[in-house]
Amino acid sequence: MSIALRLRRLKNNPLRDYRFRRLWLGLVVSRLGDMFTAIALLWFVLDLTGSGAALGGVLFCFSVPAIVTSPFIGKLLDIFQPRLVMGVDNFLRACIIGAIPVLYWLGFLQLWVIYLLALLAGVLTPASNVGVRVLLPEMVPNEDLEAANGWLSASEQFAVLIGPALAGFLITLVGGPPVLLFDAFSFLFMGFLLFSLPDIVRNSSVESAPDAPKKRAWSGFGALFRLKEVRLISTISFVFFLAYMPLEPALPLYSRDQLATDASGYGLLWSAFGVGAVLGLLLIPLISRYSHPGIVFSVIAIGWGALLLPLVWLTSLPVAMLFFALAGCAWAPYTTIETTLLQRLIPANLRGQVFGARSTLISASGPLGVFIGSVLLQLLAANFVIGISALACIVAGLGGLLSPRLRQIVRPAVVKESSSEENTSTSITEKSNVA
């Protein structure tokens, strides 16, 4: 049974709402463009420099600015309409990514320029990543959050499924920089869709909720640390992503050196991950019923690492694709279950600030993990770096299972809305001129 069929069987299918449908369509196109950039830019830098450290440098520049900008953008999302903040982000990133092929054709594209543009794009990234998490609970009924987050995860996995293989094929035809134009156009498309959405009306009664933190110190960090369950979940996610990140700069080198393949083979490897991730989304309705999500997160990390570990010895692209697909299947439910849980645990009036502060914490794992991977690539072959990453994920998962506080986190009860129409009338203001 496909994930689409499972989601249609829910009482209130989020895709029936044109607001969610537009958001989902924009994310499908935008994330597909992101995959084009991820493959095309990294392979271009690999061709340009032949250096794993340079690959790590590009990933570092994309990820490090979010550590600084996430809390401030999160606060903006609580003050202004999320759709406007996200729309401006998408239009600006369209200009930044579009500048790479233009500069290449003009003969001005050098490695330091790529680093600079990656830094500028990284500054803006939290606006959409955090904004989607803030916008979604105001757009769909509480009991449909799993389904809505599942659809958003499906859009991401769809991009991983077809994006890398298609990007790898196009790179062999036209080269890396021209392929980036698709990502630039995808940002424009997403921006126009965001501006077409109606404004949300936040429920002011949440401000007086007895469990809602009153202080907003440190741009959301105070609330993040006071919300014990949110703090624990964010900490374990930081550890998991830190253990995962050395894989990313190692994988292009692993594809070239151990699997003896080109950009198309590297793309196929990520597409295999996408196939497994789409299948893994089928597990969400079953796993989300389990009342102890901390245990679920730990088991997922162990499964990911265990399935990634055989890549250390594999030299066949098809076999490596099989294990990467199985690893993707194991990992896929993590983001959906974690995001839904946090959306229910964080008070609505603080979602932007807390998700922004949390994004700083999680974003820090990216450049730190990439830096570790880049250093390891100077000392070890890429397959051994992948093995170290896999073992680190297993150890992190085992540590989560041994943590009494993480095991004791309980999934909050879902309070069902009386009807989707009632929820819509209280959470979003319709605009008569929006079709």
Secondary structure, DSSP 8 states (H G I E B T S, - for coil): --HHHHHHTSSS-GGGSHHHHHHHHHHHHHHHHHHHHHHHHHHHHHHHH--HHHHHHHHHHHHTHHHHHHHHHHHHHHHS-HHHHHHHHHHHHHHHHHHHHHHHHHT---HHHHHHHHHHHHHHHHHHHHHHHHHHHHHS-GGGHHHHHHHHHHHHHHHHHHHHHHHHHHHHHH-HHHHHHHHHHHHHHHHHHHHTS--B---GGGGG-TTS----GGGGHHHHHHSHHHHHHHHHHHHHHHHHTTHHHHHHHHHHHTS---HHHHHHHHHHHHHHHHHHGGGHHHHTT-S-HHHHHHHHHHHHHHHHGGGGT---HHHHHHHHHHHHHHHTHHHHHHHHHHHHHS-GGGHHHHHHHHHHHHHHHHHHHHHHHHHHHHHS-HHHHHHHHHHHHHHHHHHHHH-HHHHT---------S-HHHHHHHHB---TT--
